């Protein structure tokens, strides 16, 4: 897991810039509670956006989308609802950003999926 940390951190930085370039505002990064960690919390207009970032170097071992499974999403939903409840925010959603890098850590592709908890 520690070996994935630098790639994960790089992916979160790439996702944050990608979203900011599209009009999202940064709120918080790596928010944790007992259910899960939320990689990025962004805001667009008055809506909170909880973002799960999955990053891979190449896709030989699978696409980053493969890691956005039901179990992971359920933990994110619980964490996001608790965060939103504490901040008295009813308008939020959970998004996923999947990034594939090449061997030089250059972005090969980035996909943003909205409302992954539906």
GIKA-V89491 format. One record per backbone hydrogen bond with DSSP energy under -0.5 kcal/mol. CO is the residue of the C=O (numbers start at 0). NH is the residue of the N-H. E is the energy in kcal/mol with one decimal. If there is no record, write none. Layout:
CO;NH;E, CO;NH;E
This chain:
0;3;-1.1, 0;4;-0.6, 1;4;-0.9, 1;5;-0.5, 3;7;-2.9, 4;8;-2.9, 5;9;-2.3, 6;10;-2.6, 7;11;-2.3, 8;12;-2.1, 9;13;-2.5, 10;14;-2.9, 11;15;-2.6, 12;16;-2.2, 13;17;-2.6, 14;18;-2.7, 15;19;-2.9, 16;20;-2.6, 18;21;-1.1, 18;23;-2.2, 19;22;-1.7, 24;42;-2.3, 27;40;-3.0, 30;37;-3.2, 35;32;-1.6, 36;38;-0.6, 37;30;-1.6, 38;29;-2.3, 39;41;-0.5, 39;50;-3.3, 40;26;-2.5, 40;27;-1.8, 41;48;-3.0, 42;24;-3.3, 43;46;-2.3, 46;43;-2.4, 47;49;-0.5, 47;92;-1.7, 48;41;-3.0, 48;50;-0.6, 49;51;-0.5, 49;94;-3.1, 50;39;-1.9, 50;52;-0.6, 51;96;-2.6, 53;98;-2.9, 55;57;-0.9, 55;100;-3.2, 58;61;-1.2, 62;65;-1.4, 63;66;-1.5, 64;67;-1.7, 66;68;-1.5, 68;72;-2.5, 69;73;-2.6, 70;74;-1.8, 71;75;-2.1, 72;76;-2.5, 73;77;-2.0, 74;78;-2.2, 75;79;-3.2, 76;80;-2.6, 77;81;-2.0, 78;82;-2.3, 79;83;-2.9, 80;84;-2.5, 81;85;-2.3, 82;86;-1.4, 83;88;-2.8, 84;87;-1.4, 87;89;-0.5, 89;91;-0.9, 90;47;-2.1, 92;49;-2.8, 93;115;-2.4, 93;116;-0.6, 94;51;-2.5, 95;112;-3.5, 96;53;-2.5, 97;110;-2.6, 98;55;-2.2, 99;107;-3.4, 99;108;-1.6, 100;57;-2.4, 101;104;-2.1, 105;101;-2.3, 108;99;-2.6, 110;97;-2.7, 110;112;-0.5, 111;113;-0.6, 112;95;-2.7, 114;117;-1.5
